[in-house]
């Protein structure tokens, strides 16, 4: 079974004084110690009210990776279960916004329903990951959680603000125009 491990970006996030992740994401990231199995990390997270889909988001952000053997770990992770963890009394609420966390299964279903939204989401995530991997973390989570074209359009000013800090303004505008043209296609 593979073991989830923090990447350099994961270690940097925990060392940073800026709280770019929600408390639930940070708790789950702290549970990833390179010794616990993925199943154990998810189980411990559920005990404190953190849904399994939060670990999907940590993987998507590149904050954690699965150590070898990858194929076996991925199949065990996929078979582990759904996000039906009961909320714990006094559990910390999600501060990221734009709806709740979304597991890979729900994300795949949404992407199958609207391939253009999926293409726009992937384009934005790739550019954010390349240009603002740490400062754009919360924005990446929000982009990953969008469930409609309108929600993604509403996030575009935030995405552009993140990109304009790390990329030339012309490149950021070009990406925004590309994403807006994808979202306009029906």
C-alpha positions as semicolon CSV with decimal commas, in nm:
position;residue;x (nm);y (nm);z (nm)
1;X;0,000;0,000;0,000
2;X;0,127;0,348;-0,089
3;X;0,191;0,609;0,174
4;X;0,089;0,973;0,121
5;X;0,377;1,217;0,166
6;X;0,396;1,595;0,168
7;X;0,563;1,760;-0,130
8;X;0,792;2,060;-0,096
9;X;0,487;2,280;-0,153
10;X;0,306;2,095;0,129
11;X;0,595;2,155;0,369
12;X;0,613;2,520;0,260
13;X;0,241;2,567;0,325
14;X;0,272;2,434;0,680
15;X;0,583;2,642;0,748
16;X;0,419;2,958;0,616
17;X;0,257;3,199;0,859
18;X;-0,006;3,282;0,595
19;X;-0,317;3,070;0,632
20;X;-0,395;3,008;0,266
21;X;-0,570;2,678;0,335
22;X;-0,877;2,621;0,546
23;X;-0,825;2,476;0,892
24;X;-0,965;2,143;0,773
25;X;-0,715;2,127;0,488
26;X;-0,428;2,209;0,726
27;X;-0,542;1,941;0,973
28;X;-0,543;1,681;0,695
29;X;-0,205;1,803;0,568
30;X;-0,065;1,767;0,920
31;X;-0,194;1,409;0,937
32;X;0,013;1,323;0,628
33;X;0,342;1,229;0,791
34;X;0,494;0,982;0,546
35;X;0,419;0,691;0,780
36;X;0,039;0,666;0,794
37;X;-0,142;0,489;0,513
38;X;-0,386;0,685;0,299
39;X;-0,672;0,491;0,456
40;X;-0,552;0,585;0,806
41;X;-0,513;0,955;0,718
42;X;-0,867;0,964;0,575
43;X;-1,005;0,777;0,879
44;X;-0,836;1,016;1,124
45;X;-0,958;1,311;0,921
46;X;-1,314;1,182;0,933
47;X;-1,291;1,152;1,311
48;X;-1,240;1,528;1,332
49;X;-1,505;1,606;1,070
50;X;-1,290;1,637;0,755
51;X;-1,457;1,477;0,448
52;X;-1,251;1,246;0,227
53;X;-1,276;1,484;-0,067
54;X;-1,040;1,726;0,110
55;X;-0,756;1,484;0,046
56;X;-0,848;1,491;-0,324
57;X;-0,799;1,866;-0,311
58;X;-0,459;1,832;-0,142
59;X;-0,354;1,592;-0,420
60;X;-0,492;1,828;-0,687
61;X;-0,298;2,119;-0,539
62;X;0,023;1,916;-0,545
63;X;0,067;1,938;-0,167
64;X;0,080;1,562;-0,121
65;X;0,169;1,262;-0,336
66;X;0,137;0,888;-0,290
67;X;0,459;0,693;-0,245
68;X;0,514;0,356;-0,416
69;X;0,344;0,132;-0,514
70;X;0,122;0,395;-0,675
71;X;-0,119;0,166;-0,863
72;X;-0,216;-0,028;-0,551
73;X;-0,253;0,288;-0,341
74;X;-0,475;0,456;-0,600
75;X;-0,705;0,156;-0,627
76;X;-0,736;0,135;-0,247
77;X;-0,804;0,510;-0,229
78;X;-1,076;0,492;-0,494
79;X;-1,241;0,199;-0,317
80;X;-1,222;0,356;0,029
81;X;-1,562;0,521;0,039
82;X;-1,766;0,831;-0,008
83;X;-1,793;1,167;0,159
84;X;-2,067;1,064;0,397
85;X;-1,865;1,130;0,711
86;X;-2,094;1,272;0,977
87;X;-2,018;1,627;1,082
88;X;-1,866;1,641;1,428
89;X;-2,015;1,881;1,682
90;X;-1,787;2,180;1,708
91;X;-1,602;2,086;1,390
92;X;-1,433;2,370;1,209
93;X;-1,634;2,497;0,914
94;X;-1,490;2,528;0,566
95;X;-1,362;2,880;0,497
96;X;-1,278;2,836;0,129
97;X;-1,624;2,918;-0,006
98;X;-1,803;2,828;-0,331
99;X;-1,980;2,521;-0,206
100;X;-1,843;2,223;-0,028
101;X;-1,556;1,999;-0,127
102;X;-1,602;1,780;-0,431
103;X;-1,458;1,430;-0,463
104;X;-1,303;1,299;-0,782
105;X;-1,617;1,101;-0,868
106;X;-1,846;1,403;-0,848
107;X;-1,592;1,611;-1,041
108;X;-1,576;1,347;-1,316
109;X;-1,958;1,342;-1,340
110;X;-1,971;1,721;-1,374
111;X;-1,694;1,714;-1,633
112;X;-1,884;1,451;-1,833
113;X;-2,197;1,670;-1,832
114;X;-2,013;1,984;-1,951
115;X;-1,685;1,911;-2,127
116;X;-1,627;2,279;-2,203
117;X;-1,650;2,371;-1,834
118;X;-1,404;2,090;-1,762
119;X;-1,166;2,220;-2,029
120;X;-1,187;2,575;-1,890
121;X;-1,133;2,449;-1,533
122;X;-0,826;2,248;-1,638
123;X;-0,679;2,546;-1,827
124;X;-0,718;2,776;-1,526
125;X;-0,581;2,518;-1,282
126;X;-0,277;2,444;-1,500
127;X;-0,185;2,810;-1,530
128;X;-0,241;2,877;-1,159
129;X;-0,038;2,570;-1,064
130;X;0,248;2,684;-1,290
131;X;0,236;3,056;-1,207
132;X;0,116;3,080;-0,848
133;X;0,147;2,735;-0,689
134;X;0,153;2,863;-0,332
135;X;-0,017;3,203;-0,338
136;X;-0,292;3,073;-0,565
137;X;-0,376;2,770;-0,352
138;X;-0,712;2,889;-0,222
139;X;-0,805;3,012;-0,569
140;X;-0,718;2,667;-0,709
141;X;-0,946;2,501;-0,454
142;X;-1,226;2,741;-0,546
143;X;-1,175;2,674;-0,919
144;X;-1,178;2,298;-0,855
145;X;-1,508;2,332;-0,666
146;X;-1,702;2,524;-0,933
147;X;-2,013;2,342;-1,042
148;X;-2,126;2,575;-1,321
149;X;-1,998;2,813;-1,584
150;X;-2,143;3,105;-1,388
151;X;-1,941;3,013;-1,080
152;X;-1,621;2,992;-1,287
153;X;-1,698;3,329;-1,453
154;X;-1,743;3,479;-1,106
155;X;-1,395;3,357;-1,009
156;X;-1,217;3,497;-1,314
157;X;-1,134;3,836;-1,155
158;X;-0,969;3,655;-0,862
159;X;-0,778;3,429;-1,103
160;X;-0,664;3,728;-1,306
161;X;-0,547;3,905;-0,988
162;X;-0,339;3,599;-0,892
163;X;-0,190;3,569;-1,240
164;X;-0,113;3,939;-1,283
165;X;0,121;3,920;-0,982
166;X;0,332;3,643;-1,132
167;X;0,282;3,671;-1,510
168;X;0,294;3,960;-1,752
169;X;-0,046;4,126;-1,772
170;X;-0,075;4,040;-2,143
171;X;-0,046;3,665;-2,074
172;X;-0,302;3,684;-1,793
173;X;-0,547;3,867;-2,021
174;X;-0,495;3,611;-2,298
175;X;-0,577;3,327;-2,062
176;X;-0,886;3,508;-1,936
177;X;-1,004;3,566;-2,295
178;X;-0,949;3,197;-2,378
179;X;-1,142;3,081;-2,070
180;X;-1,423;3,331;-2,131
181;X;-1,454;3,213;-2,493
182;X;-1,473;2,850;-2,371
183;X;-1,742;2,942;-2,121
184;X;-1,942;3,127;-2,385
185;X;-1,963;2,814;-2,608
186;X;-2,275;2,610;-2,549
